[in-house]
Structures are given as C-alpha cells and as structure tokens.
Amino acid sequence: MDADVAPAKRLRFSPESKHAPRPKSIFDEQEQHRMNIVETPAALSPSRSSNSAGTCIQSDAASEQHCAAQTCMMFSSTKTLRASAAPWTPAKIIPQSNLLQSSQAWQSLYGPSIFGSALAATDYETDSGPGVLLSSYTQQANPAGNFQGQSRTSMRPLEGSSVYNIQDVAFSQSEDDIRFTAPLPAGLFTPNKHSSRPGSAEHAHYDCCLSSSQQPEDSPAARMSQYSLFDQSQGRVSFSTTSTPISIFRRLKTSSPEDTETHTRFKFGHFAHAQNTNPRGRAFPHVPSGLGHVIPVPQKRARPVQRGIHPAEINKRITSARESWQILDIVNIFGAEFDAVNVATALHRIAKQRPEDVARLVSSDGFEQLVMMVDIQADQCKPQQIANIMWAFGTLSFKPQQHLLDVLAAQALSKLTGFNPQNLANFIWAYARMELQPAADVLQDFLAECELKLGQFAPQNISNMLWACATLGVSPGRKFLAAVTSVSLLQLHLFTPQAIKDTLWAMATIGYTPAKPFLQGAADLCLYLMSQFNPQNIANAIWAFAKFGFNPGREVLSAMATQAMQRLPQFNCQNMSNTLWAFASLNHHPGSMLLKVLQRELVHKLPHFTSQGIENVLWAFATLGHHPGEETLLAAAQHISSILPHFNQQNLALALWAFAKLGWRPHTGLLVDACRHALISLHTINPQNLSNILWALATMEFVPPPALLEAAATRAEQVLADFTPQAVANLMWAFAALSHNQGFALLSGVTDDVVRRVNDYSAQHVAVTMWAFAKLDTTPRPELMQAVAGHLTQRIGQYSPQSLSNVMWAFATQETHPGRAALDAVALFVCKSLQEFDGPALSNCLWAFAQLRHYPGALLTAAALNICCSLDGFEPQAVSLTMIAYATFAHHDAALVQAVSAKVLHMPGVFDPQAIANTLWALALLDDLSPPVWNCLLVAFVQAERFNSSAVTPKQLCQIYQALLMLQLKPATMQLYVQPAALLQMCQQAFRQDVEGSRDSKHQCDVAHVLSTLGVDHALNHITTDGLFCTDILVKGHHILIQVDGPHHWTTNTGQPIGPTVCRDKLLEARGWTVLNVPYFHWLQCQGQLGLQQAYIRQLLLGYVEVGPCDRQDELKSVGKTADASTDDDESCATPFDSM
C-alpha cells in the first residue's frame, strides 16, 4: 500500500456466483484510450501538486483494481441499477488503472455481458477550499464485445470541508442477487446522530439487493422498490430501477467488513463531496464519457445542509414561502429534518399556491423527495395530514405509485374515526381528481363514516363528496342521498356558487333526483347568486335542472340566459353545448339575441368541439326551432366530416336528425359517409338511434344504399320489442317515405305491437303508423283497424288536426271503414275545432269522408263558411280535394262554389293537372261549372300537358270528359266553352277504354238469373250506342236499364246515392234510357230466397214490363248458379264515375 494514505483502506470483493458467464471479448484499445484522456477547463482544473492529498493513486495491481470496480454493479442487461432522483446518490468507485489489463482480468471471471458503475474521485481547489468531486460511470458491452459508457454527476455536500477516507468495501454476487456491503463516510447516508467519526473503527453496514422483482407484495423490498428514498430515522436508502430489478439499501447492523468471505485489496484515494444540483432542482451538465476525469464544480458556493433545526421552525418557513419553488428549496435544505407534519404542510402549501408549471414542478427532485418522505412518514401522519397529502395530490393532478396510495388508504382506514367531515370529503375528492378508483372497501368505509357524520358536513364538504362520487361513477345509495338532500336543504343559504353547482351536477350525474323542495330552494339560490356565476356554474347548474326534468321557472332561466350572454366569450365548447342542450330540454327559448351571439362564437370554436358537443348544439338549435344560419351549418358539416370516425351511434343519429329538423341538407358526400359509418355498427344499434337515422335520411329525401335499408329492417325485426311507440312510428314513416317495403315479417310485427300496446301509443304515433301502412300500399289486418278505430273513438280529443287528417287519409286510401261511431266522433270533433284546422288538414278529412262515403252533413255546412273565410290559405290541391268531397255527397253550397271559382280565376297557373281535373269534375257534378272557370282551367291543363305529358293520367282525362258531358246537358251555353279538339279526343278515348274494362258483379249476376226465371229477356254489360256507358242489365225491347248498385254507390250512414251515381243516371236518362236501380242493401234482404227475389223484381218492373210466373224447378236451379257467380259485390256498374 502507498504510505501516503493513512489510515490504510481495504477494498474487498467476494464473488459468490457459481454460474458466472465465461469471457467473450475485451475492451478495444481505442475505447480505452478515449476513456482515459480527459480535458479539464483551466479555470477549474485540479491542483497540479503531486503531493495533493486528493490525487488518485495508481495501484500496481491494475487488473485487481478494475475487477473490483466492475464488480460494483455486475448484473445482466435486464437488471440495471439507476442513480436516485434524490439530491444525493451513493458513491460508486472507479479505479484509475490500465483498463485493458483490468477488463481482461474481469472478463476472465465473468464475461462481457455486464454493466459496470463506479465513482471517480479527484482533488481540486475551489473558493471554499480543497475538495474531491465524485462522478458515476456506467458501461455496457455491445454485440461486438466493446463497452460503451455514459457518466453523470453523483454527489452531495457534507458539513465543512473535511476530507474523509474510503472505508472497506465488499461485494458478492449470486445468480440473481448482488450484495453490496460498505462502511460509508459519516453523513453520506446516515444522520449525524448515527454517523461515525472520521477514521473511527465503527462502520455503518449497508445491504443492496438486486432481484427480479419477484418479492412478496407486502415485503419491504417490494414496497420500497418503486421509490428513490432517504430515510433519516431508519438509515435506509432505496433506489428505483430502469427495468424490473428492485434495489434497496437498508442499514442492517454495525459490523466490520471482515465478515466477507473472500477479499481483494485495492488502495484508493481520499474523497470529499460537492453539490450536484442547484436550488431549483436542475442538474448540472452531464459529464463527458470517460473514467477518472474531473467534473467542474460551480463557482457559486453551495448552500450547506443545516442540521438540528426543529420541525416547528421548518413549518414556519414552509407556510411563509410565497412560491412553490421556495418550498422545494426548503425541502432540499432541511429535508433530512422533516417530520410528518412538515411533509403534509409542504405538499399542501405547494398545491394551494396553484403553481403554473405543474408538470415541471412534480418532476423536480425536491417534489420527488417529498413523495418519498410520505411513504416513510405515513404511519406517523394524523388524519388531517393524510387528508392534506391526498388533497395536494388531487389538486396537482399528480398520480403517485399505487403502493403509496395503498399505504395512505391503509393508514386512513386505521384512523378513520379521527377524520372530520372535511378530511373525509377531501380524501374521496382526491381520488376523483387523480382519476383513480379507490378500492371498494376503502370507498365503502369512507362513505359509511360520512353517513355517520353527515350532520356535521358543511356545504363545501357535501359538494366535494358528491362531486367525487359522481366523477368516480359510484352511487352512495338513495337513502344516503336523501339524507344528504335533507342536510343540504337546511344549509342552502351557506352554499357558494361552486358548491351548489357541484351538488346539483353530482346528483344529476349519479341519476338521483332530489325532492322538489330542495330543487326549488336550489333554483331560488341560483337566482340570488346569479351575478357570481361563472360559465362553468351556469352550464352545470342548468344542465342538472334539465337532467332532473325540473323547470326552475322562467325567472331563473331568464337570469341564466342574461348571465350567459354577459359571460359568453368565456364559455368553452362544453359549456356552450351543455347550456344550449339544457335550454332546449327545458323547452325554454333563451332569446334570439343570445342564440345569434352564440352561433357567431360557434363558428370560431367549432373545430374544438367533440362529437358529443357538436351533436348537442345541433340538437338544441333544432329543438328550439332556431336556424343557426348557413355559415354555422356548413362549418358544422365540415367539422363532422373531419371527426366522423369518432361519432358513436347516438351522436350520428341526433346530428342527422337535427339537420333534417332544421330543413337543411348537408352535402351528399357527408350523407354517403354517414350511411357507411352507420352500416358498420348497425347490427348493434339501439331502436331509437335506428329510427332517428332513417327518419332523418327520409326527411332530407336522401335514399340510402339498399344494403343499409335491408340491414335496418333486419335489425328492427330483432329488437322490435324494445322499440318505443315513437320509434315504431318514425321507423314506419321513414320506410314509407323512402318507398321501401320492408317485408311481411316486420309489418306483421308492427301490427302485433300496435294491437298489443295501442293504449301506449299517442294519437300522433297511431296516425303516423297508419299513414305508413297506407303509403306502402299494404292492407293492415282487421284487428289492427279495429284497435285503431277504438283508439280514435276513445281519445279523439288528443288528436291534433294533422294527426286526425293522417288517420282519416289512411282509412280512405286503404278503403277500410273504421265504423260509423268512429266517423261520427271525428265529424263532431272537426266541426267543433274548425278554427284549428288548416287547409291541408281540413281538406284531407273532408276527402276521407267522401272516400269512405260517410255523409257528414253538419260538418259540410259549417266547413263551407269557414273555408270561404280562409280560402287564401288553401293550396290548389286542398281546394280540389275539398270540392271533391262536396261533389261526392252532392252537397251544394253556392257561397263556397263562388269563392272557389274566384280563386281559380285569380290564379289558374298554380293548379297542377290533378288539381285541375278534380276541380272541373267536382264543379260539373255540382252543376255549377261556369264558362270562365272551364276555359281558364282547361287552357292551363293544355299547357301543362304540353309541358309534361307524363304528368297527365287517364283518370284525369276521364274526369275532364265527364265534366264536358255534364256541360253538354245545357246545349244552349256550349258555345261559351272552349273545346280544344285534340285534348277532348284524348279524353274521349280514355273514357271509352275505361268503359271496355267493365266486369260482372255477384249481385248483377243474381239479378240477371232472377230475370231469367221470370222470363224477362235481358243482356248483361250492355254498352250504349255512343260507346260511353256500360250498363249492368238491358231489358231488351223496352229501352230499360237495370243498375245493380253496390256499396260504392251509396252513403254508408244515410243510404242515399252519392253524387257520381246521380250524375251517371242523369246522363243515361238524357240519352232516352229509363234507369231502374237495385240497391245492394235491398237485395241482401232477400238473398238466397228466390221467391222474395222474384217478388222484388216484379215490383221493380211493374208498369214497365210484363213478368211471367215462376216455377219451383227454376227456383232450385238458381241456387247453384248463384253460388257460381262472382264474389265481388262491391261493384255493380264499372264506369269511370264509380271510381271518382
């Protein structure tokens, strides 16, 4: 050993592994040369004196030295010990010898696949006197067997400027464990009261275990492995690792290094300590790669660690600090003296000061040291300190390691009875702020304790506790919440805007609706504090009221709208969407001014909206009936296109619904993409979203791909039982509007659902569903029509004019009579509510009565006066349908005819071909078609036919020709009517073609057979000589026609012939024919009784034809022939008049 170094120091190594890897390669000379040549700045260069006590002394045993250094940190590449993030780290020793020789010696024992880490000590001079700087070095073998190194500073200041000597060091290695035993200089890791005097024989014994983290979860090793920790009271230091190994330094006992089994001696130099961090926690620049070089020490004198200060004095300094970084400076200086109160106070004060750069602060060494101290001092913390620590973590949104949270939770549970209401609320609140879920037993015990102490809770405690439960997605239970409501009601006057907002929001989020007295009191409090409400308070409070379904009153909502108007520039995207959604949900219009200002703000902030936010905004605008303008909708559509993959089913459904409700159709590309996006998850879509998507597409008149419609029908069949009545109605309406007949299975299922739940269906739901059946040209089953007729009769007062007209239209289109009672109820209701019916609704109802042949005499009389007063609001189609109803029942009203004629003459160009034909036909049947009206409408018809001949149907031509035939009954005035030859020729041709399609009916055949039994010569389906009429039965030789009129020729409630039947008979009689009518209801009375039938025919022909006697044999034969006749008893004379 070198005589200059006293006392003698020994470095011992004990390789215990029996399975050490064999050598593979060595350091190359270039790496060795680079790592030994170091350039040092002249200003801070070490002392040049060869006799300096701090100069490294070279050993003659170079390989032994390097072997010792490498053994310091020998383990595989997956087991890496990293220096602590605390302000000081352990010393690691680097020999200053020939690397090549020492590495060869090392690899001869262990091989190259290792890490090496050690400390270089070099003497230097500073303003404060001589000292030695320590640096750590880590090296790793690369695939070629060479070592790559990276060094870093690793040091701390000690008391004064004394120089301490290195004591004996011993290392040992097993298969997955490296043991480090070292008596270290006093003050490096241990507090003063445990330190050995320099040069004394007493040594501190440390143990470092590096294992593969397979420690029991409750073992000290597992607990301490996740933190860089310095424990003054226990003399324990642990270091986190970069991978799976666990490293723990623990003071075990006082012993002599002679206990190690095998030793290798190495003489090293003296060392002292210098500081490696500044007061802000910023590390000095990394050391260049190399071994044994000098690291420059800052010229600024390092602040010495102060010892012996009382914790109470530390607390005063912490509470007087004005900045968080000042508190961390105190931690760096006095950290060794901190007790539990100091730790909790420091964290609490840091969080309370709301530092701006939180991320940088929580990653600083001082803050990490505070977190380490929490684990050490946890068992010494009182409830207040535990709550403060958790509150600080929550306020800073700092998430400590799970094991530290478990430690704090365990301590909290053991001291739970000592927690006051604020501690309880803050502890739970902290978990919610950290977005961490506490263990079930922890939360359950805390809530139970809260319930016991609920009467002592202040408003802030209540709001914090409820907010935490809501954020964590935990419901404390209805009993607990009811108790909270009662306690809160007594203290409502003490709630701040933040507290009342959080309380309301939390209850709404949990899904609990408090009692009405509390809600009314909360609404009054909001009104009183409204001037203090910030955007978040406004948005959350009104959102909560909407979720409760509680309307706080117009005064409160108007005040919220006014406050929102003033604070609108401060609203973020979520505040905007929640506020708008709440106003719409509460059906309160906040005022056009607020909405206009809001839509301007939206245009600028739309790119920052989430899918939920943009959906809420659009839905609210649509529900409030406020069109936000083309610019806003275009921006919304563009934003939706950019984030469409993030839309869930509900977002997409309501966004499309809103566009449709606003009457605005986005570009086709978005709709195509929306259909494609919807199709992806259509097999899991819920009924409401499915019906909304289809309804929106149908309303925007966009036909989706057939694949989407088929998939939608299939999905609807699967989940039809889960559909609400509104969803069923919307679904059926969409399929009908898109002209997609979804098949028998779904229609049958809808029929069964309506019949089963008809009392759950509103009037509108029934009306829309029936309209869809009619639109799809599907005849519903009788049980459905019976259920709807009953619903209509019992709940007629609940039907709106539009709903009633839709139901009546459906009945008429499907030619299904709902029964006399239902139609009488409708007629009476319409008559009483005429002022509420607009043109389309009233005209549809009147037209339906005509198609169903139920004569509402009183309604027609009352409606005529109402129509004359409001005819300006009637569209041409409504005018034509109204006139058809009056013509069908031959109900003439001179004032109505005059008003309609005037409207036609005033604006003929707006009438389409269908309206023209209907109006001409109706006025002709009422025998009040004036030449000006005829001329005006006929010219318009000719022009329409020339412009679009496909818009003209054969039925329209037949109607016009019949109107012409009625005009010809007054030949004296015919010269006043224009008669365009080409058009009238087309009309006559269509009329004759329709006549040729006539067929026999069952009643017609029965009457003909009875005539045969009576010997009356006759002919069926006789066509008149002009080819314009096909009569039922011609009595030959007498110029007599027998018309067997079925149900379509008579009113169902009065039994009178309808207008077209009367018109037909007039035209036939005008041609010299005697027309005898056989009503179907008379014939049914003697059906199957030949004698009665013969007697009826004799009576009918009495005075016109001589009828012979009948015999029994003919009567018997007639039974068989009657059975073979056609079963169609609805038509007795198939002429164009019967179907009009």
Buried (B, 14 or more C-beta within 10 A) or exposed (E): EEEEBEEEBBBBBBBBBEEBBEBEBBBBEEBBEBBBEBEBEEEBEBBEEEEBBBBBEBBEBBBBBBBBBBBBBBBBEEBBBBBBBBBBBBBBBBBBBBBBBBBBBBBEBBBBBBBBBBBBBBBBBBEBEBBBBBBBBBBBBEEEBBBEBEBBBBBBBBBEEBBBBBBBBBBBBEEBBBBBBBBBBBBBBBBEEBBBEEEEEEBBBBBBBBBBBEBEEEEEBBBBBBBBBBBBEEBBBBBBBEEEBBBBBBBEEEEEBEEBEEBBBBBBBBBBBBBBBBBEBEEBEEBEBBBBBBBBBEEEEBEEBEEEEEBEEBBEBBEEBEEBBBBBBBBBBBBBBBBBBBBBBBBBBBBEBEBEEBEBBBEBBBBBBBBBBBBBBBEEBBBBBBBBBBBBBBBBEBBBBEBBBBBBBBBBBEBBEEBBBBBBBBBBBBBBBBEBEBBEEBBEBBBEBBBEBBEEBBBBBBBBBBBBBBBBEBBBEEEBBBBBBBBBBEEBEEBBBBBBBBBBBBBBBBEBBBEEEBBBBBBBBBBEBBEEBBBBBBBBBBBBBBBBEBBBBEEBBBBBBBBBBEBBEEBBBBBBBBBBBBBBBBEBBBBEEBBEBBBBBBBEBBEEBBBBBBBBBBBBBBBBEBBBBEEBBBBBBBBBBEBBEEBEBBBBBBBBBBBBBBEBBBEEEBBEBBBBBBBEEBEEBBBBBBBBBBBBBBBBEBBBEEEBBEBBBBBBBEBBEEBBBBBBBBBBBBBBBBEBBBEEEBBEBBBBBBBEBBEEBBBBBBBBBBBBBBBBEBEBEEEBBBBBBBBBBEBBEBBBBBBBBBBBBBBBBBEBBBBEEBBBBBBBBBBEBBEEBBBBBBBBBBBBBBBBBBBBEEBBEBBBEBBBEBBEEBBBBBBBBBBBBBBBBBBBBEEBBEBBBEBBBEEBEEBBBBBBBBBBBBBBBBBBBBBEBBBBBBBBBBEBBEEEEEEBEBBBBBBBBBBBBBBEBEEEEEEEBEEBEEBBEBBBEBBBEBBEEBEBBBBBBBBBBBBBBBEBEBEBBBBBEEEBBBBBBBBEEBEBBBBBBBBBBBBBBEEBBBBBBBBBBBBBEEEEBEBBBBBBEEBEEBBEEBEBBBBBBBEBBEEEBEBEEBEEEBBEBBEEBBEEBEEBBBBBBBBBBBEB
